[in-house]
Amino acid sequence: MIWPLLRPFVFVQQIVPPGNEESVQIIVNGEERSIVDGSVLSFLESIGIDPRRVAVELNLDIVAKDEYYATLLKEGDRLEIVHFVGGG
């Protein structure tokens, strides 16, 4: 039997003392926002977006869903978030 290769999920929590959060300026869907340093996944969760239902482009490159947790946002990044909408 051949076992499939599984990518382990790694949860990284950034511990920052209260009042010492470092914020960065990014552009989200054309609007400037100030955020606390973090990953694409943590940003999506902070604004109440289900990461399974969106596509994310960071600086003109599509971010794979399995890379949301490892992709860190930096000063000046441009993020485009597109929601999938169903219907008929």
PEBEL-V579875 format. One record per pair of residues at least 12 apart in sequence whose C-alpha atoms are under 6 Angstrom apart, sorted by sequence separation. I is the first residue (numbers start at 0). GAP is how many residues later the second one is. D is the distance in whole Angstrom. If there is no record, write none. Layout:
I:GAP:D + I:GAP:D
This chain:
22:12:5 + 22:13:4 + 21:14:6 + 22:14:6 + 58:19:5 + 57:20:6 + 57:21:5 + 56:22:6 + 56:23:5 + 55:24:6 + 55:25:5 + 54:26:6 + 40:27:5 + 54:27:5 + 39:28:5 + 40:28:5 + 53:28:5 + 53:29:5 + 38:30:6 + 53:30:6 + 39:31:6 + 52:31:6 + 38:32:5 + 38:33:4 + 37:34:6 + 38:34:6 + 37:35:6 + 25:49:6 + 24:50:5 + 25:50:5 + 23:51:5 + 24:51:6 + 25:51:5 + 26:51:5 + 27:51:5 + 28:51:5 + 25:52:6 + 26:52:6 + 27:52:6
